[in-house]
Amino acid sequence: MRHTLNSTILTAAALLLAGAPCLAQSDIVPARPQSRPIAVINAVVHTATTGTAGFENGVIENGVIENGHVLFDGGRITSVGPGMPTLPADCEVIDAKGRHLAPGFCAFPTAIGLVETLQVEVTDDRVEVGDLRPEVTPAVAINPDSDLITVSRAAGILLSVSVPDGGLISGNASALRLDGWTPEEITIDPSVGLVMTWPMVEPARSFASRRSPEEQKRRAMEELARIARFFDDMKAILAARAADPTVAHDQRAEAMRDVLSGKDPVFVQVGSTAQIESAVAWCTARGMRCVIVGGDGIERAIPLLQAHKVAVILNGIHRIPGNRHAPTDEAYTLPRKLAEAGIEFSIATGDEPAHTRNLPHHAATAAAFGLDREAALRAVTATPCRLAGIGNRYGTIETLRSATLILTEGHPLEITSSVTHAWIDGRAIDLDSHQSQMKAKYDEKIDRALEKK
């Protein structure tokens, strides 16, 4: 999304001179469509649900079927329950005794497919020009051949919600499946909600700050007024077009139609309690749905979030405390406190795209510090899909939902549990990556060295 001719030419020349190792792209071939029914039997099935609707043969406990099956065909789940299903003709059967079946993880927010090498500007498509750009959608800039996609899939991450960056209104978030030949094949929904970065509404009193508290306050008020005017202008344009279809089409206004109507949420990136309070009040006054994205300041805002039923995306569990007075385990215990307060939340890594593969480890840390394990699993499967508006198709194991699944050696959140099989919309996914290829290469080197002894 961000390119300049001169920088592209200069950077490309530098890469060629250096041998261009960072231009390497994944050579993993996208999967073929599902061609026959598949039944996974004798598995511990983690449905990532809290109810029993859509299941056969009785009740499940906390969303888990201890000795269960999942049957899927044509990319859709056709049967879920304990015991053996009725197998259709030509069905492939996978005996998963001792293994666990779960929905594929969903990384939200992330920049997978938008950036390959942070040190090389031309591989970074997260930022567009300007501060107010709701028409930007990451789906058009996704690189289907990114090596980071295959690495993430090997960790069980099969879905992502990519978000743009920069400015006050960065653009719309795009829901993606991590397999396909083209951006169009990968895209589930190009626009699932508006991404904003809320202005600092209280001065930062730090020796590193170049602006006085008064200047910071003035700047914050100007940015808030600018955002308000922009939303008012876009709403007025849509109203004028509704009254008179001959009014010129405005791409920015159209990109905000579903947000202004309350159909899609506003994902507000924050870093303090004051920002949360300001953003929630502003969205509530305008009748818009708000989802808070961040970490610092959320615990003190729990009563406000409860009162307004505002959902939260915890952007990183493996982070240091927000200030010197906070407990050292502040970030680790926050998911449990949100769950106890009845606040809907999901978990992300809050890290650069290369480390998105660690998503299940963030959820596992939350579980280690008091969050129920199945609730932690839902925080990286069902809940991010629901917040992105694709929860009616992805994120849970229920009949008629997408067969986007992972089969693991142990509990899906255990750090020692390897993913043995994965399916996206029923398509069997190749779990190879440049990392596994490199491991195989040097395993062979060690084997040859031992043969010489």
N, C-alpha and C positions, 0 to 999 in steps of 0.2 A: 504493500500500500504506500510505502514511502520510497521513492527513487528519485535521484537526480542524475542527469546524464554524465556530468563530470565525475561525480563520486563513483558511479557505476564503472566507468572506463578505468579510472585510476585503481579502484579496488580489484577489478578483474585482472588488470595487468600485474598487480602485486601478487595475486594468487597464482597466476601462471608462472611467475618467476620463482615462487616458493614451492612449486610442484602441485599446488591446489589440492592438498589433502582434504580440506574441509568442503570441497564441492562433491565429494562422494555421496551417492544416493543409495537408498536401500534397493537391493535387487530381489527382495521377497515378492513373489507373484501374488496378487490378490486372489482370494478364495473364489471357487466356483459356487453357484447357487446350490442349495440342498437338493439332492436328486432322489433321495429315498428316505423313509421314516427312520428316525434314530431313537432308541430307548436306552436311557441310562438307568440301570437298576442297582439295587442293594447299596444305595448311597445315603449318606447323611445329607438331606436336602435342606438348605437354608433358604427359605422362601423370601426373606426380607419383608414379611408382612406381619401385621399384628392381629389379624382376624382369621377366620376360617372359610370365608366365602371363596368359591371357585375350586374347592378341594373335594376329593372323593373319600368315602369310607371313614368319616368321622373327624375328630378334633386333632389338631396339632398343637404342640406346646411351644409358645414363644416363637412361632414361625418356623419351627424345626421339625422335620420328619426324620426320625432316627434310622429307619430302614425303608427308604422310599424309592420312588421311581419318577422320572420325568420323560415323557414321550413327546417328540416334536416332529412336525412334518411341514414342508413348505415354508420354513422359517418361523412357524408359530407353534407354541406349546399346545398340545391337544389333550394331555392327561398328566395330572400330578396327584400323588397320593402314596400311602404306604403299600408295601407288598409289590406284587407283579401286575403290570397292566395287561390288557388284552392286546397282543402284538399283531399289527397288521402284516400283510404279506410283504416279503422282501424287506423286512425291517432289520437294520443294523443294531445289534445289541452290545452294549458296553457294560460289563460287570464291574461296578465301581466299589466293590466291597472294601470297607476300610477307608474310603475316600469321601470327600465332601463336594457337593455341588451347590453353587451359589450364582446369583446374578453377576454379570461382569461389572467391575468397578466403573464409576463415572467420575472423572476429574473435572471439577468446576469450582473456581475458574482456573483456566490454564491458557498457555500460549503454544501448545503442541501444534505443529504444522505451520506456525507463523514465524518461528525463529529456529535456526539451525545452529549457528555459531554466534554467540553474543559479541565476540570480538570482530566480526565481519559484518559491516553495516548492511550490505546488500542481501544478506540472508535474514534480516530482521524486518518483518512486515507488521509489527504490532501498532505502530504509531502513524497517523495521518496528519496532514497539516491543519492547523486551526484548533480552537478551543471548544467550538460548538459544532459537532458533526454527527448528528444522530443517524445519518444515512449510511455510515460506514458499517459494513458487515464482514467479519473475518472469513466467512465461508468462501468468498470469492478469491481469497489470497492463500488458502490452505495448500500446502505442498503435500500431495498424497505419497510422495516418495521419500518423505523425511525418515531418517534413521531413528529419530526419537519416537516415532509411532510404533515401530516394531519392538523397541526396547520396552515401551510402556505396556504393550500387549503381553509381552512375556511375563510381566508382573500382574497380569489379570485386569488391566485397565483397557476396556473395550469401547467405552464411550467417553466423550469429552464435551465440555462447553467452553469454546474458545472465546476470549474476550479481547477487544482492542484496548489500547492504553493511551495515556496522555490527555491533556486538556481537561475541561470541566465536564463536558459530555463527550465520552470517547467513541460512542457508537453503540450498535446492538450486539448482543452476544449471540453466538451460533452454536446450535447443538449438532454434534457430529458422531458418526460411527467410525471407528478407526480401521477401516478396510475399504478399498475401492481404487479404481483406476484414475478417477478424476475428482475434482472438488465437488462436482454435482452428485457423483455416486456416494461420496462420503457424507454429504450433508443430510441431516434429518430435518432440521428447521433452521433457515438462515438467520431468523430474527426472533429471539425468545424473550427479549427484554432489554431495556436501555441501561447502559453502564455509565455511571457518573462517579466523579471524585468530589466529595463534599469539601467546600472551603474550610480552612481553619478558622473557627469562630471564636477562639480564645487565643490570646497572644502566647507565643512560645518564649518563655523566659529562660534563655540560654545564652551563654557567652558566645556561642557560635552564630547567633542570629544577627543579621546585618540590619534589621529594621527595628525601630522602637516599638513598644507595645501599642502606642497610639497609631502608628503607621500600619501595623498589622491589622488592627481593628478596622481602620478605614478601608484597607484593601479587601478584607473579608466582606464588609458591607457592600462594596462595589461589585464583588463577584456574585453575591447572593442576589443583588438587584439585577445583575446582568442575566442570571439564570432565569429569574422570574419573568423578565421582559421577553426572553426567548420563548419560554413556554406559552406565555400569553399570545405572542405573535403567531406561533405555530397553531394554537387553538383557533385563533381568529381566521387564519388562512383556511383551515379545514371547515370552519363554519361558513365562510364565504363560498367555498367550493360546493358545499352541500346545498346552499341556497341558489347558486348559479353555476351549473356545470361548465360554463364557458370560461370560468376563472382558470388561469394558467395552473398547470400541475406543478406542485412544489415537492421536490424529492425529500427534502428534510421534514416537511410537515407530514407527508405520507408515512415516513419512517417512524413517526411518533404517534400515529393514529391509535394503535392498540394500547399504547402506554397511557395516553390521555383519556381513553375510554375506560381504563381499569382492567382491560383484558390481560395485558402483559404487565409484569412488575417492573419497578425501577430498582436496579441493583446498585446500591449506594456504597461506595468504598470510603471507609472512615478509619480514624486512628485515635479517637478519644471519645469519652462519654459526652462531652459538649457537642461534638459533631453528630453523634447518634441522636441526642435530644433535638437538635436543630433540624436534622433531616427528617425524623419521624413526624415532628410537628408540621413541617412544610408539606410533606406528602399527604398527611392526613387532612390538612386544610384544603387540599386540592382534590381530594377523593381518589388518590392514586395508591396503588399497592407498593409497599416498600419492603425490600429485603436488604438487611444490613450485611455488608461484606467487610470483615476485618478481624481484629483480635483484641487489641488494647482498648480498654474502656467499656467493654461489653458487660463484664460482671456487675459493675455499678449501675448499669442501665437495665438490669433484669426486670425490676418492677415496671418500668416504662414499656419494655418489650412485651411483658405479660399483658398489660392493660390494653395495648393496641394490637395484640396478636400479630406481632412482627416476627418474621422468620429471620434466621441468622445463617450466614455461611462463614464458618470459622476458617480463616485463611492462614492455616498453619498451626499445628500443635507443638512442633519441635521448635520453640522460640524462647528467648530469654524473657524474664519478667518485664513489664512495661515501665517500672520505676524501681528505685533502690529500696523502697519500703514494701514492695509486694512480696508475697511468699514465693519461694523458688519454684514451687510446683503450680503456680497460678495458671499457666496455659494448659497444663496436663489435667487439672481438675475442673476446668471450665465446662467441658462437655457434660460431665455429670451434673453440675449445678444447673445447666440449661435444661437437661432432661427432668430434673426434679421440679423445676419451675413450670414444666409443661410447654416450653418454647421449642418450636420446630427448628432444627438446625441440621446442617450438613458439614462435612469436614473436607478441607482441601489442604494442599501442602504449603501454599504461599511461597513457593520456591521457583527457581528458574525451570524452564521446560525439561532440561536434562534430568532433573530430579523428581519429576512427576511420578516416576516409577515407585517412589517411596510412599505413595498415598496409603496403601494398607498399613504401613508401619505407623503412620500418624494416628489412624483409627485404633490400632492395637495399643498405642500408648494411652489413649483415652480410656480404653477398656482396663488397662493395668492400673489406672488411677480411679477406678470406681464406677465407670460407665458399664452398664450391662453389655455383654459381648455382642448380642444380637442387635442391640440398639446402635452399637458402634458400627456393625456391618451395614445397618440401614442408613447410617450417616454417609456412607460412600457408595451406596447403591440406590435405594428407593428414594431417599429424600432429595439428593441433587437432581435426580430425574424429575421429581415432582415440582421442584422449584423452577426448573427449566421448561415446564409445561409439556414434558414428554412422558410423564409418569403413567399415562394410560396405555403405553406401549412398551416401555422399558423400565428396568430397575427392580422388578419383582419376578418371582416364579409363580405364575398363575396361568390357568387355561386362557388361551387366546392371546396371551402376551407374546412379545418377540422372544424367540429362543436365542437370547444373548447371554451366554452362560460360561462359567469356568468350572473346571473340575480340578480339585487340589488334593495333595497328599494328606494334609491335615486341615484343621480349621482354617478358613480363608485368610484370617488375620494373623495367623502365626507366622513369624518371620522365617521359620524353617520350612514352611509349606510351599512347595513348588507347584506351579500350574502345569498339569499334564495335558489337558485338553481345553480348547476354547472354541466357542461358536458365536458368530455375530449374525443375527437374523437366520440362524440355522446353518450358516456356512462354516465349515471347518477351517479354523485359522491356523496358519503356519506360525509357530511360536519361536521360530529361529530369528536371530538378529545379528548385527555385526559384533555384539559383545559375546554371544554364544559361539559364533564362528571364530572369534579371536581366542576364546578359551579352548576350543577344540584344537586349534592350531598349536598352542603351546602345551596342551596335554600330549599331543603327538610328539613334540620336541622332547618332552621329559621321557616318554616311553622309548624313544630311539636312543636317548642317552643311557637309559637303564639297560637296553639291549647290548650295549657295547661293553658293559662291565662284566 
